[in-house]
Amino acid sequence: MANDRLKNRIAIYIIFILSVYFQIVLNLYDKYVSYKDLKNYHSYIESLDAIKDRSGGETHFKHDSTEVTNYFIPKQAQYVRSYVRQSQLPSIRLSSSIIGIYNRYAIIEGAYPIQVSESSPYVITASDDQLPERCHVLDSKEGVQIVYCP
């Protein structure tokens, strides 16, 4: 009887130690991924500065009077930017499924002056994200969708 209680306690301690260990590993991995995304974003900014230096401070982008295309901005951010400007949304919020610091910053910067608010009913999310029943998709393109959740 005492031997069984000891085995049960040891099993509980082992489960506890393993859960703490795995949580630490996951947190470290998340930090590593965030670091890599941030590093990629900074190298992107540095490459833009290098292009500006080589081109005399000017960057050359394809320009159309109806749509501005910037080849250095991800297609997802360009899509969100054009949709937000055309529909004049009052505010937006980003889903956690929009992974990567680089894409999040590009979308936020592209949507400016539209404010990012956690209480906004307009959500920018990945196309494969599961949506609550009350939400409906306004538009979807480039792996990103704009959703209205009242």
N, C-alpha and C positions, 0 to 999 in steps of 0.2 A: 504494500500500500504506500509506504513512504517512498519506495523506489519509483512508483508510478507518478507521484506528485513531483518528485525531483525531475523526472523526464519531461513532464508537462511544463515545468518552469523553465527548463533548459530550452525546450522547443520555443516557448514564448520569447525568451531572451534572444534566441537566434533569429527569430522572425523580426523582432524589433531592431536588432543590429543590422540585419540585411536591408530592412526598409530605410533606415537612416543612411546606410551606405549608398543605396540606389538613388535616394533623393539628392544626396551630395553629388553623385555622378551626373544626374540629370541637370542639376543647377550649374555645374561646371560646363557641361556641354552647351547649355543655353547661353552662358557667358561667352563661350568660344564662338558660337554662331553669331552672336551679336557683335563680337569683336571683329570677326571676318567681314560681316556686312558693313560695319563702320569703316574698316580699313579699305574695302572696295569703294565706298562712297568718297572717302578722302582722296584715294588715287584717281577717281573720276574727276573730282574738282581740280586736282593738280594737273590732270591732262587737259582740262578746259583752259586753265591758265597758260599752259604751254602752247596751246593752239592760238590763244589770243596774243601771246608774245611773238610767235612766228608770223602771225598775219597782221602785225602792226596794230594790235588792239581791237581788230575787227573780227567778228566771226561771220561766216557766210552760211546762211540757212536758206532753204527753199521757202519762198514767201508767196503766199496767195492772199488776196485781200479778204477772203472768207475764212481761211483757216491757216494758222501758223504752225508749221511743222518744224520741230527741232530734232535733229537726228541724234542728239546726245541725251534726250529725255526718253525714258522707256515708253513703249507704245501704250501701255496701260495708263500711264500718267497723262499722255497726250489725249487719249480717249476720254478720260474723266474730265480733263480740263475743257475740252470742246463741249462735252455734254452739259457741264455745270454752267458754262457761259451762255450756251444757247437757251437752256431752260430757266436760268436765273433762280436757282435754288437759294433759299435764305440761309441755310447752313447744312453741313454734312457731318457724318461721323464715319470713322474707319473701323471695319470689323477686325477682329484679331486674326482672321484668316489671311489678311494682307500681310504676308510675311516679308521680312527684310527691311532694315532701316532705310535702305536706298529707295525702294519703291514707295514706302510710306512718306518720306520727305518729299520725293518728287511729286506725289499726288497732292500733298498739302500745299506745296509751293505753287503747283500748277493751278490749283483751285482758288488761290488768292484773288480777290479780297473776300471770297466766301469764307466764313468762319467755321472752324471745326468745333463741334459741340457734342458732348456726350448725350444730350437730350434731343438731338435732332432726329426727326423721323426718317430722314434720307440716309441710307447706309451704303457705303462702298464696300463690297465684299468680293471674294473669289467666286467664280462661276460654279464651282463644285460645292460650295458651302450649303449646308442644310438650313433652310429658312423656316421660321415659325409660320403657322397656318395663316395668320392675319396679314402677313407681308406679301407684297407682290412686286415682281420685277418690272422696272420701268424701261430698262435697256440693258443689253449685255453685248460685250465685244472684247476681244483681246484677253480673254480669261478673267475679266472683271465684270461685275454687274452692279447696277445702281438699283437699289431696292427701296420701296416706300413701306415703312413699318409704322402704322398709326398707333 
